Amino acid sequence: MSEVTGRNKLNRFLRYKMRVIIGERMLIGNFLAFDRHMNIVLSNCEEYRQIRSKKNQKEIKEEKRMLGLIIVRGETIVSMSVEAPPPKKETRPLQKKTNTIGVSQPMGRGISVTGVKSGLSSNIVGIGGPSTSSMFPQNGLNSGSFQGMNFRK
């Protein structure tokens, strides 16, 4: 038979609801993680303490406190036991598209996705900048002049 190590035993109980006893306190929560020092992480943790009243020492009162997410130092743990198995995953049936009333659908922006039509992609003359034909050098210009301006001395 295969030998089960301590880590493999604890891995089986991840996500289980566990009861951890620490001295006079008892912690109940979902077991999320542990490390080699046996430090453990519990979520949705509740702490139960037994308190004796100052007047009557025989009277024991149990006090409950919600802690939430906690880390428990492994050296302080006296015992661990299983309270409940992990919660089952909630599965919802897939909804069939039979009626569009009450079903949300993505909204279009009213813009065609096909792209820009030809002829509309270039600049309009006089709006936005120079036309593409004015960007090319023109024949007949001297090398020292720039569109009718002479920079030579």
PyMOL CGO cylinders between C-alpha atoms (Angstrom):
from pymol import cmd
from pymol.cgo import CYLINDER

trace = [
    CYLINDER, 0.00, 0.00, 0.00, 1.11, 3.56, -0.59, 0.3, 1, 1, 1, 1, 1, 1,
    CYLINDER, 1.11, 3.56, -0.59, 2.31, 5.53, 2.38, 0.3, 1, 1, 1, 1, 1, 1,
    CYLINDER, 2.31, 5.53, 2.38, 0.38, 8.74, 3.04, 0.3, 1, 1, 1, 1, 1, 1,
    CYLINDER, 0.38, 8.74, 3.04, 2.52, 11.63, 4.27, 0.3, 1, 1, 1, 1, 1, 1,
    CYLINDER, 2.52, 11.63, 4.27, 1.34, 14.37, 6.63, 0.3, 1, 1, 1, 1, 1, 1,
    CYLINDER, 1.34, 14.37, 6.63, 1.11, 16.93, 3.84, 0.3, 1, 1, 1, 1, 1, 1,
    CYLINDER, 1.11, 16.93, 3.84, -1.04, 14.66, 1.69, 0.3, 1, 1, 1, 1, 1, 1,
    CYLINDER, -1.04, 14.66, 1.69, -3.37, 14.06, 4.63, 0.3, 1, 1, 1, 1, 1, 1,
    CYLINDER, -3.37, 14.06, 4.63, -3.82, 17.78, 5.14, 0.3, 1, 1, 1, 1, 1, 1,
    CYLINDER, -3.82, 17.78, 5.14, -4.25, 18.41, 1.40, 0.3, 1, 1, 1, 1, 1, 1,
    CYLINDER, -4.25, 18.41, 1.40, -7.31, 16.16, 1.48, 0.3, 1, 1, 1, 1, 1, 1,
    CYLINDER, -7.31, 16.16, 1.48, -8.97, 18.50, 4.00, 0.3, 1, 1, 1, 1, 1, 1,
    CYLINDER, -8.97, 18.50, 4.00, -8.43, 21.78, 2.17, 0.3, 1, 1, 1, 1, 1, 1,
    CYLINDER, -8.43, 21.78, 2.17, -11.71, 23.77, 1.88, 0.3, 1, 1, 1, 1, 1, 1,
    CYLINDER, -11.71, 23.77, 1.88, -13.29, 21.60, 4.62, 0.3, 1, 1, 1, 1, 1, 1,
    CYLINDER, -13.29, 21.60, 4.62, -14.88, 23.28, 7.61, 0.3, 1, 1, 1, 1, 1, 1,
    CYLINDER, -14.88, 23.28, 7.61, -12.43, 22.51, 10.44, 0.3, 1, 1, 1, 1, 1, 1,
    CYLINDER, -12.43, 22.51, 10.44, -12.48, 22.80, 14.23, 0.3, 1, 1, 1, 1, 1, 1,
    CYLINDER, -12.48, 22.80, 14.23, -9.13, 23.94, 15.68, 0.3, 1, 1, 1, 1, 1, 1,
    CYLINDER, -9.13, 23.94, 15.68, -8.56, 23.92, 19.43, 0.3, 1, 1, 1, 1, 1, 1,
    CYLINDER, -8.56, 23.92, 19.43, -6.03, 26.35, 20.87, 0.3, 1, 1, 1, 1, 1, 1,
    CYLINDER, -6.03, 26.35, 20.87, -5.78, 26.20, 24.66, 0.3, 1, 1, 1, 1, 1, 1,
    CYLINDER, -5.78, 26.20, 24.66, -9.05, 27.65, 25.99, 0.3, 1, 1, 1, 1, 1, 1,
    CYLINDER, -9.05, 27.65, 25.99, -10.31, 28.71, 22.54, 0.3, 1, 1, 1, 1, 1, 1,
    CYLINDER, -10.31, 28.71, 22.54, -11.98, 26.84, 19.75, 0.3, 1, 1, 1, 1, 1, 1,
    CYLINDER, -11.98, 26.84, 19.75, -11.87, 28.13, 16.16, 0.3, 1, 1, 1, 1, 1, 1,
    CYLINDER, -11.87, 28.13, 16.16, -14.24, 26.93, 13.45, 0.3, 1, 1, 1, 1, 1, 1,
    CYLINDER, -14.24, 26.93, 13.45, -13.65, 27.98, 9.85, 0.3, 1, 1, 1, 1, 1, 1,
    CYLINDER, -13.65, 27.98, 9.85, -12.87, 26.91, 6.29, 0.3, 1, 1, 1, 1, 1, 1,
    CYLINDER, -12.87, 26.91, 6.29, -9.36, 25.44, 6.00, 0.3, 1, 1, 1, 1, 1, 1,
    CYLINDER, -9.36, 25.44, 6.00, -7.60, 27.28, 3.15, 0.3, 1, 1, 1, 1, 1, 1,
    CYLINDER, -7.60, 27.28, 3.15, -3.85, 26.69, 3.49, 0.3, 1, 1, 1, 1, 1, 1,
    CYLINDER, -3.85, 26.69, 3.49, -0.98, 25.42, 5.63, 0.3, 1, 1, 1, 1, 1, 1,
    CYLINDER, -0.98, 25.42, 5.63, 2.81, 25.41, 5.56, 0.3, 1, 1, 1, 1, 1, 1,
    CYLINDER, 2.81, 25.41, 5.56, 5.66, 23.24, 6.83, 0.3, 1, 1, 1, 1, 1, 1,
    CYLINDER, 5.66, 23.24, 6.83, 5.42, 24.78, 10.32, 0.3, 1, 1, 1, 1, 1, 1,
    CYLINDER, 5.42, 24.78, 10.32, 1.74, 23.78, 10.48, 0.3, 1, 1, 1, 1, 1, 1,
    CYLINDER, 1.74, 23.78, 10.48, 0.64, 27.43, 10.41, 0.3, 1, 1, 1, 1, 1, 1,
    CYLINDER, 0.64, 27.43, 10.41, -2.88, 27.36, 9.00, 0.3, 1, 1, 1, 1, 1, 1,
    CYLINDER, -2.88, 27.36, 9.00, -5.22, 29.84, 7.31, 0.3, 1, 1, 1, 1, 1, 1,
    CYLINDER, -5.22, 29.84, 7.31, -8.94, 29.77, 8.13, 0.3, 1, 1, 1, 1, 1, 1,
    CYLINDER, -8.94, 29.77, 8.13, -11.63, 31.82, 6.39, 0.3, 1, 1, 1, 1, 1, 1,
    CYLINDER, -11.63, 31.82, 6.39, -15.07, 32.73, 7.77, 0.3, 1, 1, 1, 1, 1, 1,
    CYLINDER, -15.07, 32.73, 7.77, -13.66, 31.85, 11.16, 0.3, 1, 1, 1, 1, 1, 1,
    CYLINDER, -13.66, 31.85, 11.16, -15.64, 31.98, 14.40, 0.3, 1, 1, 1, 1, 1, 1,
    CYLINDER, -15.64, 31.98, 14.40, -14.01, 31.91, 17.82, 0.3, 1, 1, 1, 1, 1, 1,
    CYLINDER, -14.01, 31.91, 17.82, -15.66, 30.24, 20.81, 0.3, 1, 1, 1, 1, 1, 1,
    CYLINDER, -15.66, 30.24, 20.81, -14.32, 30.92, 24.31, 0.3, 1, 1, 1, 1, 1, 1,
    CYLINDER, -14.32, 30.92, 24.31, -15.43, 29.54, 27.64, 0.3, 1, 1, 1, 1, 1, 1,
    CYLINDER, -15.43, 29.54, 27.64, -15.47, 32.21, 30.34, 0.3, 1, 1, 1, 1, 1, 1,
    CYLINDER, -15.47, 32.21, 30.34, -16.06, 31.67, 34.03, 0.3, 1, 1, 1, 1, 1, 1,
    CYLINDER, -16.06, 31.67, 34.03, -17.96, 34.41, 35.79, 0.3, 1, 1, 1, 1, 1, 1,
    CYLINDER, -17.96, 34.41, 35.79, -16.13, 36.34, 38.50, 0.3, 1, 1, 1, 1, 1, 1,
    CYLINDER, -16.13, 36.34, 38.50, -18.96, 35.95, 41.00, 0.3, 1, 1, 1, 1, 1, 1,
    CYLINDER, -18.96, 35.95, 41.00, -19.67, 32.24, 40.52, 0.3, 1, 1, 1, 1, 1, 1,
    CYLINDER, -19.67, 32.24, 40.52, -16.61, 30.23, 39.45, 0.3, 1, 1, 1, 1, 1, 1,
    CYLINDER, -16.61, 30.23, 39.45, -18.74, 27.16, 38.61, 0.3, 1, 1, 1, 1, 1, 1,
    CYLINDER, -18.74, 27.16, 38.61, -20.83, 29.06, 36.07, 0.3, 1, 1, 1, 1, 1, 1,
    CYLINDER, -20.83, 29.06, 36.07, -19.27, 28.75, 32.59, 0.3, 1, 1, 1, 1, 1, 1,
    CYLINDER, -19.27, 28.75, 32.59, -20.41, 31.04, 29.81, 0.3, 1, 1, 1, 1, 1, 1,
    CYLINDER, -20.41, 31.04, 29.81, -19.54, 30.43, 26.14, 0.3, 1, 1, 1, 1, 1, 1,
    CYLINDER, -19.54, 30.43, 26.14, -18.78, 33.53, 24.10, 0.3, 1, 1, 1, 1, 1, 1,
    CYLINDER, -18.78, 33.53, 24.10, -18.82, 33.57, 20.29, 0.3, 1, 1, 1, 1, 1, 1,
    CYLINDER, -18.82, 33.57, 20.29, -16.94, 36.07, 18.12, 0.3, 1, 1, 1, 1, 1, 1,
    CYLINDER, -16.94, 36.07, 18.12, -16.69, 36.36, 14.32, 0.3, 1, 1, 1, 1, 1, 1,
    CYLINDER, -16.69, 36.36, 14.32, -13.04, 36.72, 13.20, 0.3, 1, 1, 1, 1, 1, 1,
    CYLINDER, -13.04, 36.72, 13.20, -13.15, 36.29, 9.41, 0.3, 1, 1, 1, 1, 1, 1,
    CYLINDER, -13.15, 36.29, 9.41, -9.82, 35.43, 7.73, 0.3, 1, 1, 1, 1, 1, 1,
    CYLINDER, -9.82, 35.43, 7.73, -7.08, 34.45, 10.19, 0.3, 1, 1, 1, 1, 1, 1,
    CYLINDER, -7.08, 34.45, 10.19, -3.66, 32.81, 10.35, 0.3, 1, 1, 1, 1, 1, 1,
    CYLINDER, -3.66, 32.81, 10.35, -3.09, 30.44, 13.27, 0.3, 1, 1, 1, 1, 1, 1,
    CYLINDER, -3.09, 30.44, 13.27, 0.46, 29.74, 14.40, 0.3, 1, 1, 1, 1, 1, 1,
    CYLINDER, 0.46, 29.74, 14.40, 1.13, 26.01, 14.21, 0.3, 1, 1, 1, 1, 1, 1,
    CYLINDER, 1.13, 26.01, 14.21, 2.91, 25.86, 17.54, 0.3, 1, 1, 1, 1, 1, 1,
    CYLINDER, 2.91, 25.86, 17.54, -0.29, 26.89, 19.39, 0.3, 1, 1, 1, 1, 1, 1,
    CYLINDER, -0.29, 26.89, 19.39, -2.60, 24.28, 17.81, 0.3, 1, 1, 1, 1, 1, 1,
    CYLINDER, -2.60, 24.28, 17.81, -3.66, 21.53, 20.21, 0.3, 1, 1, 1, 1, 1, 1,
    CYLINDER, -3.66, 21.53, 20.21, -5.96, 19.59, 17.87, 0.3, 1, 1, 1, 1, 1, 1,
    CYLINDER, -5.96, 19.59, 17.87, -7.76, 19.78, 14.53, 0.3, 1, 1, 1, 1, 1, 1,
    CYLINDER, -7.76, 19.78, 14.53, -10.90, 17.94, 13.50, 0.3, 1, 1, 1, 1, 1, 1,
    CYLINDER, -10.90, 17.94, 13.50, -13.36, 18.01, 10.62, 0.3, 1, 1, 1, 1, 1, 1,
    CYLINDER, -13.36, 18.01, 10.62, -16.65, 19.85, 11.20, 0.3, 1, 1, 1, 1, 1, 1,
    CYLINDER, -16.65, 19.85, 11.20, -18.20, 19.52, 7.73, 0.3, 1, 1, 1, 1, 1, 1,
    CYLINDER, -18.20, 19.52, 7.73, -17.20, 18.64, 4.16, 0.3, 1, 1, 1, 1, 1, 1,
    CYLINDER, -17.20, 18.64, 4.16, -16.47, 21.43, 1.69, 0.3, 1, 1, 1, 1, 1, 1,
    CYLINDER, -16.47, 21.43, 1.69, -19.47, 23.18, 0.16, 0.3, 1, 1, 1, 1, 1, 1,
    CYLINDER, -19.47, 23.18, 0.16, -20.63, 21.82, -3.17, 0.3, 1, 1, 1, 1, 1, 1,
    CYLINDER, -20.63, 21.82, -3.17, -20.03, 23.98, -6.21, 0.3, 1, 1, 1, 1, 1, 1,
    CYLINDER, -20.03, 23.98, -6.21, -23.19, 25.75, -7.25, 0.3, 1, 1, 1, 1, 1, 1,
    CYLINDER, -23.19, 25.75, -7.25, -24.03, 24.93, -10.84, 0.3, 1, 1, 1, 1, 1, 1,
    CYLINDER, -24.03, 24.93, -10.84, -26.72, 26.86, -12.63, 0.3, 1, 1, 1, 1, 1, 1,
    CYLINDER, -26.72, 26.86, -12.63, -28.39, 25.42, -15.70, 0.3, 1, 1, 1, 1, 1, 1,
    CYLINDER, -28.39, 25.42, -15.70, -27.49, 27.19, -18.92, 0.3, 1, 1, 1, 1, 1, 1,
    CYLINDER, -27.49, 27.19, -18.92, -30.25, 29.41, -20.20, 0.3, 1, 1, 1, 1, 1, 1,
    CYLINDER, -30.25, 29.41, -20.20, -31.54, 28.74, -23.69, 0.3, 1, 1, 1, 1, 1, 1,
    CYLINDER, -31.54, 28.74, -23.69, -32.23, 31.71, -25.94, 0.3, 1, 1, 1, 1, 1, 1,
    CYLINDER, -32.23, 31.71, -25.94, -35.94, 31.24, -26.57, 0.3, 1, 1, 1, 1, 1, 1,
    CYLINDER, -35.94, 31.24, -26.57, -37.29, 34.66, -25.73, 0.3, 1, 1, 1, 1, 1, 1,
    CYLINDER, -37.29, 34.66, -25.73, -35.39, 37.94, -25.87, 0.3, 1, 1, 1, 1, 1, 1,
    CYLINDER, -35.39, 37.94, -25.87, -37.62, 39.69, -23.33, 0.3, 1, 1, 1, 1, 1, 1,
    CYLINDER, -37.62, 39.69, -23.33, -35.75, 40.08, -20.07, 0.3, 1, 1, 1, 1, 1, 1,
    CYLINDER, -35.75, 40.08, -20.07, -32.43, 38.95, -21.55, 0.3, 1, 1, 1, 1, 1, 1,
    CYLINDER, -32.43, 38.95, -21.55, -29.64, 41.47, -21.79, 0.3, 1, 1, 1, 1, 1, 1,
    CYLINDER, -29.64, 41.47, -21.79, -27.72, 41.75, -25.03, 0.3, 1, 1, 1, 1, 1, 1,
    CYLINDER, -27.72, 41.75, -25.03, -24.74, 43.93, -25.96, 0.3, 1, 1, 1, 1, 1, 1,
    CYLINDER, -24.74, 43.93, -25.96, -25.75, 47.26, -27.41, 0.3, 1, 1, 1, 1, 1, 1,
    CYLINDER, -25.75, 47.26, -27.41, -24.32, 48.45, -30.73, 0.3, 1, 1, 1, 1, 1, 1,
    CYLINDER, -24.32, 48.45, -30.73, -22.93, 51.94, -31.18, 0.3, 1, 1, 1, 1, 1, 1,
    CYLINDER, -22.93, 51.94, -31.18, -24.65, 52.55, -34.49, 0.3, 1, 1, 1, 1, 1, 1,
    CYLINDER, -24.65, 52.55, -34.49, -21.35, 52.63, -36.39, 0.3, 1, 1, 1, 1, 1, 1,
    CYLINDER, -21.35, 52.63, -36.39, -20.72, 50.25, -39.23, 0.3, 1, 1, 1, 1, 1, 1,
    CYLINDER, -20.72, 50.25, -39.23, -17.90, 47.82, -38.57, 0.3, 1, 1, 1, 1, 1, 1,
    CYLINDER, -17.90, 47.82, -38.57, -16.98, 47.42, -42.25, 0.3, 1, 1, 1, 1, 1, 1,
    CYLINDER, -16.98, 47.42, -42.25, -14.56, 50.38, -42.23, 0.3, 1, 1, 1, 1, 1, 1,
    CYLINDER, -14.56, 50.38, -42.23, -14.23, 53.69, -44.05, 0.3, 1, 1, 1, 1, 1, 1,
    CYLINDER, -14.23, 53.69, -44.05, -15.57, 53.88, -47.59, 0.3, 1, 1, 1, 1, 1, 1,
    CYLINDER, -15.57, 53.88, -47.59, -13.12, 54.75, -50.35, 0.3, 1, 1, 1, 1, 1, 1,
    CYLINDER, -13.12, 54.75, -50.35, -12.82, 58.44, -51.13, 0.3, 1, 1, 1, 1, 1, 1,
    CYLINDER, -12.82, 58.44, -51.13, -13.59, 59.45, -47.54, 0.3, 1, 1, 1, 1, 1, 1,
    CYLINDER, -13.59, 59.45, -47.54, -10.24, 58.46, -46.09, 0.3, 1, 1, 1, 1, 1, 1,
    CYLINDER, -10.24, 58.46, -46.09, -8.17, 61.45, -47.38, 0.3, 1, 1, 1, 1, 1, 1,
    CYLINDER, -8.17, 61.45, -47.38, -8.27, 65.03, -46.10, 0.3, 1, 1, 1, 1, 1, 1,
    CYLINDER, -8.27, 65.03, -46.10, -10.85, 67.43, -47.47, 0.3, 1, 1, 1, 1, 1, 1,
    CYLINDER, -10.85, 67.43, -47.47, -9.29, 70.39, -49.26, 0.3, 1, 1, 1, 1, 1, 1,
    CYLINDER, -9.29, 70.39, -49.26, -9.19, 73.43, -47.01, 0.3, 1, 1, 1, 1, 1, 1,
    CYLINDER, -9.19, 73.43, -47.01, -10.08, 71.54, -43.82, 0.3, 1, 1, 1, 1, 1, 1,
    CYLINDER, -10.08, 71.54, -43.82, -7.62, 69.90, -41.48, 0.3, 1, 1, 1, 1, 1, 1,
    CYLINDER, -7.62, 69.90, -41.48, -4.36, 70.44, -43.33, 0.3, 1, 1, 1, 1, 1, 1,
    CYLINDER, -4.36, 70.44, -43.33, -2.70, 70.56, -46.71, 0.3, 1, 1, 1, 1, 1, 1,
    CYLINDER, -2.70, 70.56, -46.71, -3.75, 68.16, -49.41, 0.3, 1, 1, 1, 1, 1, 1,
    CYLINDER, -3.75, 68.16, -49.41, -1.43, 65.33, -50.29, 0.3, 1, 1, 1, 1, 1, 1,
    CYLINDER, -1.43, 65.33, -50.29, -0.61, 66.79, -53.73, 0.3, 1, 1, 1, 1, 1, 1,
    CYLINDER, -0.61, 66.79, -53.73, 0.95, 69.93, -52.18, 0.3, 1, 1, 1, 1, 1, 1,
    CYLINDER, 0.95, 69.93, -52.18, 3.37, 67.82, -50.16, 0.3, 1, 1, 1, 1, 1, 1,
    CYLINDER, 3.37, 67.82, -50.16, 5.36, 66.64, -53.20, 0.3, 1, 1, 1, 1, 1, 1,
    CYLINDER, 5.36, 66.64, -53.20, 8.16, 68.86, -54.66, 0.3, 1, 1, 1, 1, 1, 1,
    CYLINDER, 8.16, 68.86, -54.66, 7.10, 70.77, -57.75, 0.3, 1, 1, 1, 1, 1, 1,
    CYLINDER, 7.10, 70.77, -57.75, 9.09, 71.00, -60.99, 0.3, 1, 1, 1, 1, 1, 1,
    CYLINDER, 9.09, 71.00, -60.99, 10.74, 74.31, -61.89, 0.3, 1, 1, 1, 1, 1, 1,
    CYLINDER, 10.74, 74.31, -61.89, 11.68, 75.35, -58.37, 0.3, 1, 1, 1, 1, 1, 1,
    CYLINDER, 11.68, 75.35, -58.37, 15.26, 76.36, -57.77, 0.3, 1, 1, 1, 1, 1, 1,
    CYLINDER, 15.26, 76.36, -57.77, 17.19, 74.42, -55.22, 0.3, 1, 1, 1, 1, 1, 1,
    CYLINDER, 17.19, 74.42, -55.22, 17.60, 77.52, -53.10, 0.3, 1, 1, 1, 1, 1, 1,
    CYLINDER, 17.60, 77.52, -53.10, 14.02, 78.69, -53.15, 0.3, 1, 1, 1, 1, 1, 1,
    CYLINDER, 14.02, 78.69, -53.15, 11.04, 77.41, -51.24, 0.3, 1, 1, 1, 1, 1, 1,
    CYLINDER, 11.04, 77.41, -51.24, 7.65, 78.09, -52.89, 0.3, 1, 1, 1, 1, 1, 1,
    CYLINDER, 7.65, 78.09, -52.89, 8.59, 81.52, -54.19, 0.3, 1, 1, 1, 1, 1, 1,
    CYLINDER, 8.59, 81.52, -54.19, 10.79, 82.59, -51.28, 0.3, 1, 1, 1, 1, 1, 1,
    CYLINDER, 10.79, 82.59, -51.28, 14.46, 83.10, -51.93, 0.3, 1, 1, 1, 1, 1, 1,
    CYLINDER, 14.46, 83.10, -51.93, 16.80, 82.33, -49.06, 0.3, 1, 1, 1, 1, 1, 1,
    CYLINDER, 16.80, 82.33, -49.06, 20.04, 83.07, -50.95, 0.3, 1, 1, 1, 1, 1, 1,
    CYLINDER, 20.04, 83.07, -50.95, 21.93, 86.27, -50.26, 0.3, 1, 1, 1, 1, 1, 1,
]
cmd.load_cgo(trace, "trace")
